[in-house]
Amino acid sequence: MNLKEKTRNFVKDHYNELGLSKRFIKHDEIIEISEENNLDNMELLNLINEANDEFIESQKSVIFKKFFDLLNSYGGFISNDARFKIRFEIFTRDYDYYDEWGMDDYIDEKNNNYLNSLKSQILKKYDSLFKGFIDKNQRENIKNILKKDNCNLTGLNINKFINELNDKYVEDHKIIILQDFNSFLDSCNDIVTNEDYYKLKSKYAKGNFNFFDEFNMHEKIIQKNKSLICKELNQLLSNEEIINDNVKTKLKIKYNLAYYKFFDEMDLESIIYNHNKKSIPQIIENVFDSTDGCISSSKRQELKSMHYGVINWDLYIDSYNDAFINEISSFGNSSFKYKNVNGNIDLKRTRRNVYHVHTYIKPKRRDLPELNKKDVRISKLILPYKHGHDDAVDFFTRDLMKSVVYLSNYVIDDEIKYLALVAIPPSEMEENACSSMRKSINHIKMLYDQQRLPEGFDYSKKICDYGNLLFRFQTVPKSRSGYRVPIERHMETILCTRRNFIRDDMAFILMDDITTQGNIMYACEGILIKNCVKPEKIFKLAIAETEFVYY
């Protein structure tokens, strides 16, 4: 016989002796019985619990009779103290009948029935006091009257009662009021003006309840206006390339109302600015593309009046006209020291087909002992060259001249009669055309005209100064570690001041100080191709290539 079977037999044999189903047996007693008789604890516990449940069920009618007798002994509201007394009367150490059988719920039901009856009596007796929405002053008046009449308000929270009446009043009226308000908003085809707004606020804030505030009508008007403004602004932006200052001022006056500053809060200034910013490059390009020669004074005034306050036309037109007539390119020859430049050049080519003379070492690596000292020395001259220092310009112009001679003699086809030297524009929007590379190109052209180029140059090829051919009309971020301006972005911000090069006897040499990935070189190449230059007639030349470092 196993232990569980032994336990079941023991309970069966001692059922009456233990008083099972006749009394409640506690857990400690169950453990004691199990240990004394060497029984299975869990099996014994389950069997005795079943007997305990039978005992509790047998007591239900007795306990409930006692509970309801106590409950009915209270004629009015049963307070918390009364609850405690009832609980104490039916309390036993063996089983919590009060909580387990949910006696609190019966008390709550009795209290609710009593309070509902009391509320009905109060409303009937004091009918005139509870008309409409009860405001703060009326609330105090009702309390004083009920107190004066010695009404039995035990258990009734008069403030809560009044709040319930107010909620009902609002619920009964809000559907009609909201329908009226929403119908007004639906009929609005234009923004709600100051006058409309304050009329609505007055209409729906009358009487005892401020529906305007409680139903958040202010926010609904704002959202309606925002949707109308967005629709109107989107339509305007789709129809207008540029929103000038005059139009923007009118929009600001219209949208910045006394009750809400829509123009400011919706940041329409930024939306208009970004719209104009996207349109400006295309507008400038269209104007320059449609212009044959310099832009006249009358055309200048026309453009300024059309795009008032948005585009600095004086700056663009001055730079464009100067670049077109190539006047700024005349730097003079007084500062250029070299009377004759001889010798060969060691010209290398990058993986992206950019010819270069030197290797550029970044400043943070120049102290490394394994580096070529000449490369370090040359690298230190690049920044002075960018800044237009005469000695640096002289030094690198010599290397550029030799590179042009090398390309002419060994790379560019013999049928080419003209070499157009083209400066890569800087990353900033150009206010003048005096970059160092343009100075170098001007010096090379000057020495060519004076027949002072290095020996071995094929004079059947004529050098043309196209230093100002490409013109940057919008600044782009400078390239830095981890970021390179995309080719497409360069092409969007650079213009070609001459168009449609339909000739087979000219090659173009794009010239820059430093090349890394070559994005700007390829962007400028793309611009020339758009203007009918054949790809095979475009060559790319830089003073130095940025050192490639393996990590």
RANORRA-V179449 format. One record per residue. N is the residue number from 0. RES is the residue in one letter. PSI is psi as a letter, one per 40 degrees, with the letter a starting at -180 (999 if undefined). D_FIRST is the distance of its C-alpha to the first C-alpha in Angstrom with 2 decimals. Layout:
# RANORRA-V179449
N;RES;PSI;D_FIRST  N;RES;PSI;D_FIRST
This chain:
# RANORRA-V179449
0;M;h;0.00  1;N;i;3.80  2;L;d;6.78  3;K;d;8.43  4;E;d;6.40  5;K;d;6.56  6;T;d;10.13  7;R;d;11.01  8;N;d;10.31  9;F;d;12.32  10;V;d;15.08  11;K;d;15.35  12;D;d;15.75  13;H;e;18.18  14;Y;d;20.02  15;N;d;23.32  16;E;d;23.05  17;L;e;22.85  18;G;f;25.66  19;L;i;24.02  20;S;e;26.66  21;K;e;29.23  22;R;i;29.69  23;F;h;29.20  24;I;h;26.51  25;K;i;27.61  26;H;d;25.80  27;D;d;26.36  28;E;d;24.72  29;I;d;21.60  30;I;d;21.38  31;E;d;22.04  32;I;d;19.28  33;S;d;16.76  34;E;d;18.10  35;E;d;18.39  36;N;e;14.80  37;N;f;13.26  38;L;i;12.13  39;D;h;12.60  40;N;d;16.42  41;M;d;17.16  42;E;d;14.64  43;L;d;15.89  44;L;d;19.40  45;N;d;19.32  46;L;d;18.16  47;I;d;20.75  48;N;d;23.39  49;E;d;23.14  50;A;d;23.85  51;N;d;26.62  52;D;d;28.18  53;E;d;28.35  54;F;d;30.05  55;I;d;32.53  56;E;d;33.40  57;S;d;34.11  58;Q;e;36.52  59;K;d;38.41  60;S;d;41.12  61;V;d;41.71  62;I;d;41.98  63;F;d;44.16  64;K;d;46.45  65;K;d;46.96  66;F;d;47.60  67;F;d;50.16  68;D;d;51.88  69;L;d;52.36  70;L;d;53.47  71;N;e;56.03  72;S;e;57.45  73;Y;h;59.01  74;G;d;62.02  75;G;a;63.00  76;F;h;61.52  77;I;h;58.26  78;S;i;58.80  79;N;d;56.28  80;D;d;56.63  81;A;d;55.81  82;R;d;52.72  83;F;d;51.54  84;K;d;52.12  85;I;d;50.15  86;R;d;47.26  87;F;d;47.40  88;E;d;47.40  89;I;e;44.11  90;F;h;42.49  91;T;i;39.07  92;R;e;37.12  93;D;d;33.89  94;Y;h;35.06  95;D;g;38.31  96;Y;d;39.37  97;Y;d;42.85  98;D;d;42.04  99;E;d;38.89  100;W;e;40.78  101;G;f;44.00  102;M;d;46.28  103;D;d;48.85  104;D;d;49.48  105;Y;d;50.44  106;I;d;52.81  107;D;d;54.31  108;E;d;54.93  109;K;d;56.64  110;N;d;58.73  111;N;d;59.74  112;N;d;60.86  113;Y;d;62.84  114;L;d;64.46  115;N;d;65.37  116;S;d;67.02  117;L;d;68.81  118;K;d;70.02  119;S;d;71.37  120;Q;d;73.23  121;I;d;74.72  122;L;d;75.83  123;K;d;77.39  124;K;d;79.18  125;Y;f;80.33  126;D;d;80.82  127;S;d;83.95  128;L;e;82.20  129;F;f;79.68  130;K;h;82.04  131;G;a;81.67  132;F;h;80.14  133;I;h;79.77  134;D;a;81.15  135;K;d;80.83  136;N;d;83.79  137;Q;d;82.70  138;R;d;79.21  139;E;d;80.63  140;N;d;82.93  141;I;d;80.02  142;K;d;78.09  143;N;d;81.14  144;I;d;81.81  145;L;d;78.25  146;K;d;78.27  147;K;d;81.68  148;D;e;80.52  149;N;f;77.51  150;C;i;75.06  151;N;g;71.45  152;L;f;69.98  153;T;h;66.80  154;G;e;64.15  155;L;h;66.67  156;N;h;67.51  157;I;d;71.07  158;N;d;71.45  159;K;d;68.38  160;F;d;69.67  161;I;d;73.06  162;N;d;71.46  163;E;d;69.59  164;L;d;72.92  165;N;d;74.64  166;D;d;71.93  167;K;d;72.37  168;Y;d;76.14  169;V;d;75.90  170;E;d;73.43  171;D;d;75.76  172;H;d;78.80  173;K;d;77.59  174;I;d;77.33  175;I;d;81.01  176;I;d;82.14  177;L;d;80.13  178;Q;d;81.41  179;D;d;84.94  180;F;d;84.42  181;N;d;82.73  182;S;d;85.50  183;F;d;88.00  184;L;d;86.21  185;D;d;85.90  186;S;e;89.64  187;C;h;90.50  188;N;e;92.16  189;D;i;93.40  190;I;i;91.89  191;V;h;91.62  192;T;i;94.64  193;N;d;95.07  194;E;d;96.78  195;D;d;94.02  196;Y;d;91.32  197;Y;d;92.82  198;K;d;93.56  199;L;d;89.88  200;K;d;88.79  201;S;d;91.17  202;K;d;90.13  203;Y;e;86.38  204;A;e;86.47  205;K;i;88.41  206;G;a;87.06  207;N;e;84.00  208;F;h;81.76  209;N;g;82.60  210;F;d;81.17  211;F;d;82.93  212;D;d;80.87  213;E;d;77.61  214;F;e;77.44  215;N;f;78.50  216;M;d;81.57  217;H;d;83.19  218;E;d;80.61  219;K;d;80.87  220;I;d;84.64  221;I;d;84.26  222;Q;d;81.90  223;K;d;84.28  224;N;d;87.22  225;K;d;85.41  226;S;d;84.70  227;L;d;88.35  228;I;d;89.63  229;C;d;87.46  230;K;d;88.69  231;E;d;92.31  232;L;d;92.07  233;N;d;90.40  234;Q;d;93.16  235;L;d;95.77  236;L;d;94.22  237;S;d;94.02  238;N;d;97.72  239;E;h;99.09  240;E;d;98.94  241;I;h;99.89  242;I;h;99.48  243;N;i;102.48  244;D;d;102.88  245;N;d;104.83  246;V;d;102.08  247;K;d;99.38  248;T;d;101.28  249;K;d;101.50  250;L;d;97.75  251;K;d;97.03  252;I;d;99.22  253;K;d;97.61  254;Y;d;93.98  255;N;g;94.09  256;L;i;94.05  257;A;d;94.16  258;Y;e;90.58  259;Y;h;89.05  260;K;g;90.46  261;F;d;89.22  262;F;d;91.40  263;D;d;90.14  264;E;d;86.48  265;M;e;86.04  266;D;f;87.84  267;L;d;90.28  268;E;d;92.52  269;S;d;90.07  270;I;d;89.54  271;I;d;93.32  272;Y;d;93.74  273;N;d;91.16  274;H;d;92.72  275;N;d;96.15  276;K;d;94.84  277;K;d;93.56  278;S;d;96.82  279;I;d;99.29  280;P;d;99.06  281;Q;d;99.66  282;I;d;102.52  283;I;d;104.21  284;E;d;103.77  285;N;d;105.16  286;V;d;108.16  287;F;d;108.92  288;D;d;108.33  289;S;e;110.77  290;T;h;113.39  291;D;h;116.18  292;G;a;117.51  293;C;i;117.38  294;I;h;116.12  295;S;i;119.08  296;S;d;119.52  297;S;d;119.39  298;K;d;116.12  299;R;d;114.78  300;Q;d;115.56  301;E;d;114.05  302;L;d;110.77  303;K;d;110.68  304;S;d;111.24  305;M;d;108.57  306;H;f;105.85  307;Y;h;107.00  308;G;e;104.90  309;V;d;102.36  310;I;h;103.99  311;N;g;106.36  312;W;d;108.84  313;D;d;111.52  314;L;d;109.28  315;Y;d;108.19  316;I;d;111.66  317;D;d;113.45  318;S;d;111.11  319;Y;d;111.26  320;N;d;115.06  321;D;d;115.45  322;A;d;113.14  323;F;d;114.91  324;I;e;118.42  325;N;f;117.13  326;E;d;119.24  327;I;e;116.75  328;S;e;116.37  329;S;g;119.80  330;F;e;118.96  331;G;i;122.22  332;N;e;122.65  333;S;d;123.73  334;S;e;120.36  335;F;h;119.68  336;K;d;120.76  337;Y;h;120.55  338;K;d;123.85  339;N;h;122.58  340;V;h;119.10  341;N;i;118.72  342;G;i;115.93  343;N;i;112.91  344;I;i;109.50  345;D;g;106.03  346;L;h;104.43  347;K;i;100.73  348;R;h;98.57  349;T;i;95.06  350;R;e;92.26  351;R;f;93.38  352;N;f;97.03  353;V;h;98.47  354;Y;i;101.24  355;H;i;101.36  356;V;d;103.25  357;H;i;101.03  358;T;h;97.40  359;Y;h;96.43  360;I;h;94.22  361;K;i;92.43  362;P;d;93.36  363;K;e;89.96  364;R;e;90.18  365;R;e;93.82  366;D;e;93.21  367;L;h;91.11  368;P;d;93.03  369;E;e;92.32  370;L;i;94.16  371;N;h;97.63  372;K;d;100.08  373;K;d;102.36  374;D;d;99.54  375;V;d;98.75  376;R;d;102.44  377;I;d;102.84  378;S;d;99.70  379;K;e;101.15  380;L;e;104.19  381;I;d;102.25  382;L;d;101.73  383;P;d;105.43  384;Y;d;106.29  385;K;d;104.17  386;H;e;106.02  387;G;f;109.38  388;H;h;110.59  389;D;d;113.80  390;D;d;113.03  391;A;d;109.64  392;V;d;111.13  393;D;d;113.91  394;F;d;111.53  395;F;d;109.15  396;T;d;111.95  397;R;d;113.34  398;D;d;110.02  399;L;d;109.79  400;M;d;113.35  401;K;d;112.56  402;S;d;109.39  403;V;d;111.40  404;V;d;113.92  405;Y;d;111.12  406;L;d;109.57  407;S;d;113.03  408;N;d;113.99  409;Y;e;110.73  410;V;d;108.31  411;I;h;110.20  412;D;i;112.10  413;D;d;115.86  414;E;e;116.63  415;I;h;115.42  416;K;e;118.52  417;Y;h;116.99  418;L;h;114.16  419;A;h;112.79  420;L;h;111.15  421;V;h;108.52  422;A;h;106.86  423;I;h;103.16  424;P;i;103.06  425;P;i;101.12  426;S;d;97.90  427;E;i;99.64  428;M;h;101.68  429;E;h;105.21  430;E;e;107.92  431;N;i;110.36  432;A;f;110.59  433;C;f;111.30  434;S;i;108.28  435;S;d;108.79  436;M;d;108.17  437;R;d;110.88  438;K;d;113.21  439;S;d;112.46  440;I;d;113.18  441;N;d;116.40  442;H;d;117.49  443;I;d;116.74  444;K;d;118.83  445;M;d;121.60  446;L;d;121.70  447;Y;d;121.67  448;D;d;124.65  449;Q;e;126.42  450;Q;f;125.49  451;R;f;123.73  452;L;i;120.43  453;P;i;119.27  454;E;i;121.12  455;G;e;119.85  456;F;h;119.14  457;D;h;120.17  458;Y;e;122.60  459;S;e;122.41  460;K;h;119.24  461;K;h;120.09  462;I;h;117.77  463;C;h;117.05  464;D;g;115.75  465;Y;f;112.90  466;G;d;111.27  467;N;e;110.92  468;L;d;109.81  469;L;h;106.22  470;F;h;105.71  471;R;h;102.52  472;F;e;102.60  473;Q;h;99.12  474;T;i;97.25  475;V;i;93.99  476;P;i;91.56  477;K;i;92.53  478;S;i;90.39  479;R;i;88.15  480;S;h;85.27  481;G;e;82.50  482;Y;h;84.70  483;R;h;87.51  484;V;h;89.41  485;P;i;88.73  486;I;d;91.64  487;E;d;91.53  488;R;d;91.94  489;H;d;94.96  490;M;d;96.53  491;E;e;96.09  492;T;e;98.07  493;I;h;100.93  494;L;i;104.06  495;C;h;106.64  496;T;e;110.13  497;R;i;111.70  498;R;i;110.44  499;N;g;110.72  500;F;g;111.86  501;I;g;113.16  502;R;i;114.81  503;D;e;113.95  504;D;e;115.98  505;M;h;113.99  506;A;i;110.83  507;F;h;108.81  508;I;h;107.41  509;L;h;104.75  510;M;h;104.96  511;D;i;102.50  512;D;d;102.05  513;I;h;98.35  514;T;h;95.97  515;T;c;92.19  516;Q;e;90.51  517;G;e;93.75  518;N;d;92.58  519;I;d;95.83  520;M;d;97.85  521;Y;d;96.10  522;A;d;96.48  523;C;d;100.23  524;E;d;100.41  525;G;d;98.77  526;I;d;101.34  527;L;d;104.20  528;I;d;102.75  529;K;d;102.59  530;N;f;106.31  531;C;e;107.13  532;V;h;107.01  533;K;h;105.69  534;P;d;102.61  535;E;e;104.31  536;K;e;107.11  537;I;h;104.84  538;F;i;104.17  539;K;h;102.15  540;L;h;103.30  541;A;i;101.88  542;I;d;103.12  543;A;i;99.69  544;E;h;96.13  545;T;h;93.30  546;E;h;91.61  547;F;h;88.32  548;V;h;85.69  549;Y;h;82.49  550;Y;999;79.54
